[in-house]
Amino acid sequence: MLTDTILFYIFALLVLGGAVLTITRHSAMHAAISLIVSLLGVAGLYLLQQAEFLFAVQIVLYVGGIMLLFLFVIMLVNLDQAAKERQFNKQWLVALVAVAAVGAQVAYFIHAGLDSFHFAAPLAAGMAAGTPAGLGNTEQIADTLFGEYLLPFEIASVLLLVAVVGSVAMAKKRI
Amino acid sequence: MHPITTVHYLALSAALLLIGTVGVLTRRNVVIILMSIELILNAVNINLIAFSHALQNVNGQIFAIFVITDAVAEAAVGLGILIALFRNKETVQADEIDLLKW
């Protein structure tokens, strides 16, 4: 239990530190590397909560896929000029006030709902008591995804196809 | 030391969400705005996984998979738009793209 606590704080530090660096760095490349650190921290949090499949998906898809896409765009688009200019827009003060208001609201609601999180006591056992023993996280996800959520899964494939066609159409010089 | 509960994850997720929102609202560089959106989506995922673990219900993880799918589609289309934008306007600063501004 103590190991879990220490690991949680290490990963939380990675997540928040990486996130703060991402939104404050001048160079887009530095921001991208900080974002990778943040995403790896999130992956660690998944592992702490016995979501092993999502841990792998997070690393393969986010760190391996999306960040590669970002790095390619950073190389394709000339960002040297942008790194030298002003980094924050003129509405930053208004934005900070608005975010502080939202943050106060979220903090209030988490505080108000504190009593309703009794179920949050960490369970020693593995996943669902109702499922057969020995069924791993990946098998459970597969059972649910290809059973109950089959139609949304297929629709998601159509979404990805649209995104592929759309991004090629956007980035191409002449269609 | 207190054991880690769902509330810890909710607080972390809220903090990450707010950091991402600050990034979206204050940065000028469009690439970093897109990265901030990824931060926001990750905050949502942390929440989903935390509740999935607390309720011992795998549905939360399925939703996280769909959120990741959306994030991939969003990043691909957003970066495609960014390349088209840079080709036409030679800038990546969000406040210089003000054609529709009054």
Contacts between the chains, C-beta under 8 A, distances in Angstrom:
chain1	res1	chain2	res2	distance
A	1	B	3	5.5
A	2	B	1	6.5
A	4	B	3	7.3
A	4	B	4	5.9
A	5	B	1	5.3
A	5	B	2	7.4
A	5	B	3	6.5
A	5	B	4	5.5
A	8	B	4	4.6
A	8	B	8	6.6
A	12	B	8	7.9
A	12	B	12	5.1
A	15	B	12	6.7
A	15	B	16	6.1
A	15	B	42	8.0
A	16	B	12	7.3
A	16	B	15	6.0
A	16	B	16	6.7
A	16	B	19	7.0
A	19	B	16	5.7
A	19	B	19	4.4
A	19	B	20	6.9
A	19	B	39	5.3
A	20	B	19	6.1
A	22	B	23	6.8
A	22	B	32	7.1
A	22	B	35	5.6
A	22	B	36	7.1
A	22	B	39	6.6
A	23	B	19	6.3
A	23	B	20	7.7
A	23	B	22	6.1
A	23	B	23	3.5
A	23	B	26	7.6
A	23	B	27	6.3
A	23	B	32	6.8
A	23	B	35	8.0
A	23	B	36	5.9
A	23	B	39	7.8
A	25	B	32	8.0
A	28	B	29	6.2
A	28	B	31	4.8
A	28	B	32	6.2
A	31	B	31	7.7
A	31	B	32	5.2
A	31	B	35	5.9
A	32	B	35	6.9
A	35	B	35	5.1
A	35	B	38	6.7
A	35	B	39	7.3
A	38	B	16	8.0
A	38	B	39	6.7
A	38	B	42	7.4
A	39	B	38	7.7
A	39	B	42	6.7
A	42	B	42	5.0
A	42	B	45	7.0
A	42	B	46	6.3
A	45	B	9	7.3
A	45	B	12	7.7
A	45	B	46	6.0
A	45	B	49	7.2
A	46	B	49	5.7
A	48	B	4	7.8
A	49	B	9	7.7
A	49	B	49	5.3
A	49	B	50	6.6
A	49	B	52	7.4
A	49	B	53	3.9
A	50	B	53	6.4
A	51	B	49	5.1
A	51	B	52	6.9
A	51	B	53	7.1
A	51	B	61	5.5
A	51	B	64	7.7
A	53	B	61	7.1
A	54	B	45	7.7
A	54	B	49	6.5
A	54	B	61	5.7
A	54	B	64	5.7
A	54	B	65	7.2
A	57	B	65	6.8
A	57	B	68	6.3
A	58	B	68	7.6
A	61	B	68	5.9
A	61	B	72	6.5
A	62	B	38	7.6
A	62	B	42	7.9
A	62	B	68	7.3
A	62	B	71	7.7
A	65	B	72	6.7
A	66	B	38	6.7
A	66	B	71	6.8
A	66	B	72	6.3
A	66	B	75	4.9
A	69	B	75	5.8
A	69	B	76	6.7
A	69	B	79	5.8
A	70	B	31	6.9
A	70	B	34	7.4
A	70	B	35	6.7
A	70	B	75	7.3
A	70	B	79	7.1
A	73	B	31	6.5
A	73	B	79	4.7
A	73	B	82	6.2
A	73	B	83	6.6
A	74	B	31	6.3
A	76	B	83	6.3
A	77	B	31	7.3
A	77	B	82	6.7
A	77	B	83	6.6
A	77	B	86	4.7
A	77	B	92	6.0
A	78	B	86	7.8
A	79	B	29	7.2
A	79	B	31	6.8
A	79	B	92	6.4
A	82	B	28	7.7
A	82	B	29	5.4
A	82	B	91	7.7
A	82	B	92	5.2
A	82	B	93	6.2
A	85	B	28	7.3
A	85	B	93	6.8
A	86	B	28	6.6
A	87	B	27	6.6
A	87	B	28	6.3
A	87	B	29	7.0
A	88	B	26	4.8
A	88	B	27	6.5
A	88	B	28	6.7
A	89	B	26	6.3
A	89	B	27	7.3
A	89	B	28	5.0
A	89	B	94	6.9
A	89	B	95	4.9
A	90	B	95	7.2
A	91	B	25	7.2
A	91	B	26	7.5
A	92	B	25	7.6
A	92	B	26	4.2
A	95	B	22	6.7
A	95	B	25	3.5
A	95	B	26	4.9
A	96	B	22	6.8
A	96	B	26	7.3
A	98	B	25	7.1
A	99	B	18	5.6
A	99	B	21	5.2
A	99	B	22	5.3
A	99	B	25	6.8
A	102	B	18	6.9
A	102	B	21	7.0
A	103	B	14	7.3
A	103	B	18	4.9
A	106	B	14	4.6
A	106	B	17	7.6
A	106	B	18	7.5
A	107	B	14	7.2
A	110	B	7	6.7
A	110	B	10	5.5
A	110	B	11	6.5
A	110	B	14	6.7
A	114	B	7	6.5
A	117	B	5	6.7
A	117	B	6	5.4
A	117	B	7	5.5
A	117	B	54	7.7
A	119	B	6	7.8
A	119	B	54	5.6
A	119	B	55	6.4
A	120	B	5	4.4
A	120	B	6	3.5
A	120	B	7	6.3
A	120	B	54	4.9
A	121	B	5	6.8
A	122	B	3	5.8
A	122	B	4	6.9
A	122	B	5	6.8
A	123	B	56	6.2
A	125	B	56	8.0
A	127	B	56	5.9
A	127	B	58	6.6
A	128	B	56	4.8
A	128	B	57	6.7
A	128	B	58	6.9
A	129	B	56	6.8
A	137	B	58	7.7
A	137	B	61	7.8
A	140	B	58	4.6
A	141	B	58	5.9
A	141	B	61	5.7
A	141	B	62	6.6
A	141	B	65	7.5
A	144	B	58	5.3
A	144	B	59	6.5
A	144	B	62	5.5
A	145	B	62	5.6
A	145	B	65	7.0
A	148	B	59	8.0
A	149	B	62	5.4
A	152	B	66	6.6
A	156	B	66	6.2
A	156	B	69	4.8
A	159	B	69	6.8
A	159	B	70	7.5
A	159	B	73	5.5
A	160	B	69	6.6
A	160	B	72	7.0
A	160	B	73	5.9
A	162	B	73	7.5
A	163	B	72	7.3
A	163	B	73	3.6
A	163	B	74	7.9
A	163	B	76	4.9
A	163	B	77	5.3
A	164	B	76	6.8
A	166	B	76	7.7
A	166	B	77	5.0
A	166	B	80	6.7
A	167	B	76	4.3
A	167	B	77	5.2
A	167	B	79	7.0
A	167	B	80	3.4
A	168	B	80	7.2
A	169	B	80	7.6
A	170	B	77	6.9
A	170	B	80	3.4
A	170	B	81	5.3
A	170	B	83	7.0
A	170	B	84	4.8
A	171	B	79	7.9
A	171	B	80	4.4
A	171	B	83	4.6
A	171	B	84	6.3
A	173	B	87	7.4
